[in-house]
Amino acid sequence: MSDIATARQGEKTSDTASARPVDLKFEVVIIPVADVDRCKQFYEGLGWRLDADFAVGDTFRVVQFTPPGSPGSIHFGKGVTSAAPGSTQGLYLIVSDIVAARAELIAHGADVSEVFHRAGPGQPAVNGRDPEGRSYVSFATFSDPDGNGWLLQEITTRFPGRIDSKATSFASEGDLAAAMRRASVAHGEHEKRTGGQRDENWPDWYAEYMVAEQSGEELPQ
């Protein structure tokens, strides 16, 4: 290979390495069910958004639901998977307030377990929400009529590096309101530390706190 060709090949490799990866947006999980209409009624009862329900003849039907505030959806139906009904487990639903989320699901007909927490990965479950309110460690579970298993997990602060710190977003009004409430409590402590004086720049402090909390960076004091 000539020096010029080698140089061009090196430029191409360098450009490829430095290029931003193509977005791969994970949007849909297929869950296997035995009775399509029964499961459709269940997820409608939870208040999840019905996006689609269409059939092709007698051999194919697909139903799509999206949980409130979620970028991802579920598919189920007829002819969409060969997996055994109820065999999908550990479907995570991330919530900012697990007690409120559990109460709402129960009000919509789901049989949700009591809240439990784990001191660390692989540790035994302990009844109740984590007393320290830590992210990632409080859970509750429920299943659809076929036994597909859902896991609620409470997360308010992400581990560092889990999201783009330059792009803060909230999936729903509820998530935004919950983040503002946490910022309000933290700001109250901030004002106490500064002598109890009203902070006229509280909107800037709220914004800094909410962005830092979501991205896992050090919180303002």
Contacts in CASP RR format, 6 or more apart in sequence:
PFRMAT RR
TARGET T0000
AUTHOR 0000-0000-0000
METHOD contacts of the structure
MODEL  1
MSDIATARQGEKTSDTASARPVDLKFEVVIIPVADVDRCKQFYEGLGWRL
DADFAVGDTFRVVQFTPPGSPGSIHFGKGVTSAAPGSTQGLYLIVSDIVA
ARAELIAHGADVSEVFHRAGPGQPAVNGRDPEGRSYVSFATFSDPDGNGW
LLQEITTRFPGRIDSKATSFASEGDLAAAMRRASVAHGEHEKRTGGQRDE
NWPDWYAEYMVAEQSGEELPQ
1 9 0 8 1.000
25 71 0 8 1.000
26 72 0 8 1.000
27 71 0 8 1.000
27 72 0 8 1.000
27 73 0 8 1.000
28 64 0 8 1.000
28 72 0 8 1.000
28 73 0 8 1.000
28 74 0 8 1.000
28 75 0 8 1.000
29 72 0 8 1.000
29 73 0 8 1.000
29 74 0 8 1.000
29 75 0 8 1.000
29 88 0 8 1.000
29 91 0 8 1.000
30 74 0 8 1.000
30 75 0 8 1.000
30 76 0 8 1.000
30 80 0 8 1.000
30 81 0 8 1.000
30 83 0 8 1.000
30 88 0 8 1.000
31 74 0 8 1.000
31 75 0 8 1.000
31 76 0 8 1.000
31 86 0 8 1.000
31 88 0 8 1.000
31 91 0 8 1.000
31 144 0 8 1.000
31 146 0 8 1.000
31 148 0 8 1.000
32 76 0 8 1.000
32 81 0 8 1.000
32 83 0 8 1.000
32 84 0 8 1.000
32 85 0 8 1.000
32 86 0 8 1.000
32 87 0 8 1.000
32 88 0 8 1.000
32 146 0 8 1.000
32 148 0 8 1.000
33 39 0 8 1.000
33 76 0 8 1.000
33 77 0 8 1.000
33 85 0 8 1.000
33 86 0 8 1.000
33 144 0 8 1.000
33 145 0 8 1.000
33 146 0 8 1.000
33 148 0 8 1.000
34 85 0 8 1.000
34 86 0 8 1.000
34 146 0 8 1.000
35 145 0 8 1.000
35 146 0 8 1.000
36 61 0 8 1.000
36 63 0 8 1.000
36 76 0 8 1.000
36 77 0 8 1.000
36 78 0 8 1.000
38 145 0 8 1.000
38 146 0 8 1.000
39 63 0 8 1.000
39 76 0 8 1.000
39 144 0 8 1.000
39 145 0 8 1.000
39 146 0 8 1.000
40 50 0 8 1.000
40 53 0 8 1.000
40 63 0 8 1.000
42 144 0 8 1.000
42 145 0 8 1.000
43 50 0 8 1.000
43 65 0 8 1.000
43 74 0 8 1.000
43 144 0 8 1.000
44 50 0 8 1.000
44 65 0 8 1.000
45 108 0 8 1.000
45 109 0 8 1.000
46 67 0 8 1.000
46 105 0 8 1.000
46 108 0 8 1.000
46 109 0 8 1.000
46 110 0 8 1.000
47 68 0 8 1.000
47 108 0 8 1.000
48 65 0 8 1.000
48 66 0 8 1.000
48 67 0 8 1.000
48 68 0 8 1.000
49 65 0 8 1.000
49 66 0 8 1.000
49 67 0 8 1.000
49 68 0 8 1.000
50 63 0 8 1.000
50 64 0 8 1.000
50 65 0 8 1.000
51 64 0 8 1.000
51 65 0 8 1.000
51 66 0 8 1.000
51 73 0 8 1.000
52 62 0 8 1.000
52 63 0 8 1.000
52 64 0 8 1.000
53 61 0 8 1.000
53 62 0 8 1.000
53 63 0 8 1.000
53 64 0 8 1.000
54 61 0 8 1.000
54 62 0 8 1.000
55 61 0 8 1.000
55 62 0 8 1.000
55 78 0 8 1.000
59 78 0 8 1.000
59 79 0 8 1.000
60 78 0 8 1.000
60 79 0 8 1.000
60 80 0 8 1.000
61 77 0 8 1.000
61 78 0 8 1.000
61 79 0 8 1.000
61 80 0 8 1.000
62 75 0 8 1.000
62 76 0 8 1.000
62 77 0 8 1.000
62 80 0 8 1.000
63 75 0 8 1.000
63 76 0 8 1.000
63 77 0 8 1.000
64 73 0 8 1.000
64 74 0 8 1.000
64 75 0 8 1.000
65 73 0 8 1.000
65 74 0 8 1.000
66 72 0 8 1.000
66 73 0 8 1.000
66 74 0 8 1.000
67 93 0 8 1.000
68 172 0 8 1.000
69 171 0 8 1.000
69 172 0 8 1.000
69 175 0 8 1.000
70 93 0 8 1.000
70 171 0 8 1.000
71 171 0 8 1.000
74 91 0 8 1.000
85 146 0 8 1.000
85 147 0 8 1.000
86 143 0 8 1.000
86 144 0 8 1.000
86 146 0 8 1.000
86 147 0 8 1.000
86 148 0 8 1.000
86 149 0 8 1.000
87 148 0 8 1.000
88 148 0 8 1.000
88 149 0 8 1.000
89 148 0 8 1.000
89 149 0 8 1.000
90 149 0 8 1.000
90 150 0 8 1.000
90 151 0 8 1.000
91 148 0 8 1.000
91 149 0 8 1.000
91 150 0 8 1.000
91 151 0 8 1.000
92 150 0 8 1.000
92 151 0 8 1.000
92 153 0 8 1.000
93 101 0 8 1.000
93 150 0 8 1.000
93 151 0 8 1.000
93 152 0 8 1.000
93 153 0 8 1.000
94 153 0 8 1.000
94 154 0 8 1.000
94 155 0 8 1.000
95 101 0 8 1.000
95 152 0 8 1.000
95 153 0 8 1.000
95 154 0 8 1.000
95 155 0 8 1.000
96 154 0 8 1.000
96 155 0 8 1.000
96 156 0 8 1.000
96 174 0 8 1.000
96 175 0 8 1.000
96 178 0 8 1.000
96 179 0 8 1.000
97 154 0 8 1.000
97 178 0 8 1.000
98 115 0 8 1.000
98 129 0 8 1.000
98 138 0 8 1.000
98 139 0 8 1.000
98 140 0 8 1.000
98 152 0 8 1.000
98 153 0 8 1.000
98 154 0 8 1.000
99 115 0 8 1.000
99 129 0 8 1.000
101 140 0 8 1.000
101 152 0 8 1.000
101 154 0 8 1.000
102 112 0 8 1.000
102 115 0 8 1.000
102 140 0 8 1.000
102 152 0 8 1.000
105 112 0 8 1.000
105 142 0 8 1.000
105 152 0 8 1.000
106 112 0 8 1.000
110 142 0 8 1.000
111 142 0 8 1.000
111 143 0 8 1.000
112 140 0 8 1.000
112 141 0 8 1.000
112 142 0 8 1.000
112 152 0 8 1.000
113 140 0 8 1.000
113 141 0 8 1.000
113 142 0 8 1.000
114 127 0 8 1.000
114 128 0 8 1.000
114 140 0 8 1.000
115 127 0 8 1.000
115 128 0 8 1.000
115 129 0 8 1.000
115 138 0 8 1.000
115 139 0 8 1.000
115 140 0 8 1.000
116 125 0 8 1.000
116 126 0 8 1.000
116 127 0 8 1.000
116 128 0 8 1.000
116 138 0 8 1.000
116 139 0 8 1.000
116 140 0 8 1.000
117 125 0 8 1.000
117 126 0 8 1.000
117 128 0 8 1.000
117 129 0 8 1.000
117 130 0 8 1.000
117 137 0 8 1.000
117 138 0 8 1.000
117 139 0 8 1.000
118 124 0 8 1.000
118 125 0 8 1.000
118 126 0 8 1.000
118 137 0 8 1.000
118 139 0 8 1.000
119 126 0 8 1.000
119 137 0 8 1.000
120 137 0 8 1.000
125 139 0 8 1.000
128 138 0 8 1.000
129 138 0 8 1.000
129 154 0 8 1.000
130 137 0 8 1.000
130 138 0 8 1.000
130 154 0 8 1.000
133 154 0 8 1.000
133 156 0 8 1.000
135 154 0 8 1.000
135 155 0 8 1.000
135 156 0 8 1.000
135 157 0 8 1.000
135 158 0 8 1.000
136 153 0 8 1.000
136 154 0 8 1.000
136 155 0 8 1.000
136 159 0 8 1.000
137 154 0 8 1.000
138 153 0 8 1.000
138 154 0 8 1.000
139 151 0 8 1.000
139 152 0 8 1.000
139 153 0 8 1.000
139 154 0 8 1.000
140 151 0 8 1.000
140 152 0 8 1.000
141 149 0 8 1.000
141 150 0 8 1.000
141 151 0 8 1.000
141 152 0 8 1.000
142 149 0 8 1.000
142 150 0 8 1.000
142 152 0 8 1.000
143 149 0 8 1.000
143 150 0 8 1.000
144 150 0 8 1.000
156 178 0 8 1.000
156 179 0 8 1.000
156 182 0 8 1.000
156 213 0 8 1.000
157 213 0 8 1.000
157 214 0 8 1.000
157 216 0 8 1.000
158 214 0 8 1.000
158 215 0 8 1.000
158 216 0 8 1.000
159 216 0 8 1.000
160 215 0 8 1.000
160 216 0 8 1.000
160 217 0 8 1.000
161 215 0 8 1.000
161 216 0 8 1.000
162 215 0 8 1.000
162 216 0 8 1.000
163 214 0 8 1.000
163 215 0 8 1.000
163 216 0 8 1.000
164 215 0 8 1.000
165 211 0 8 1.000
165 215 0 8 1.000
165 216 0 8 1.000
165 217 0 8 1.000
168 210 0 8 1.000
168 211 0 8 1.000
168 214 0 8 1.000
168 215 0 8 1.000
170 176 0 8 1.000
170 179 0 8 1.000
179 210 0 8 1.000
179 213 0 8 1.000
179 214 0 8 1.000
180 206 0 8 1.000
180 210 0 8 1.000
182 213 0 8 1.000
183 205 0 8 1.000
183 206 0 8 1.000
183 209 0 8 1.000
183 210 0 8 1.000
183 213 0 8 1.000
184 206 0 8 1.000
186 209 0 8 1.000
186 219 0 8 1.000
187 199 0 8 1.000
187 202 0 8 1.000
187 205 0 8 1.000
187 206 0 8 1.000
187 209 0 8 1.000
190 199 0 8 1.000
190 205 0 8 1.000
190 220 0 8 1.000
190 221 0 8 1.000
191 197 0 8 1.000
191 198 0 8 1.000
191 199 0 8 1.000
193 221 0 8 1.000
199 205 0 8 1.000
205 220 0 8 1.000
208 220 0 8 1.000
209 219 0 8 1.000
209 220 0 8 1.000
211 217 0 8 1.000
212 218 0 8 1.000
212 219 0 8 1.000
212 220 0 8 1.000
213 219 0 8 1.000
END
